[in-house]
């Protein structure tokens, strides 16, 4: 098994490509080791000292490291943990945990606008940020303001503000006049 690695715009996050499916659909975000219970793979990765976050896409794993840790010191252990997991035959996710589509549900009168927002995120934004090892999902819409959740490499990325304001906000405002601003949520 050969696992490729790619850098991401976030220097604290590295993208691992195991050459096989990680998730059949959706994404899974583990921002802390306490959230990894539903995934044998995430649990194994958090076993490497210095790991602060794990994120799964359909064909990749992104790992976020602590600020005081160098990639040269933990990358071999991470490659080993990922390889060990896939060779073990264990599932990526426990049977009682399923990946999510990512978007929050929205109830209310803005249903049509929210549908358009989600469609643009799914068709234009999410595929692009997945290339960088992350995901951006809809969290809410209130009085013209779209709230988005940044995951994986996008969470804490130095260029995420620029991506939100210059990229996503401009895109949504262009196609959906009701959108006035885009804000990240924690």
Helices and strands as residue ranges (DSSP letters): E 4-7, E 13-17, E 28-30, G 33-38, H 40-46, E 51-56, E 61-65, H 71-88, H 111-120, I 121-125, H 126-131, E 134-142, E 145-152, H 160-162, I 163-169, H 170-175, E 181-185
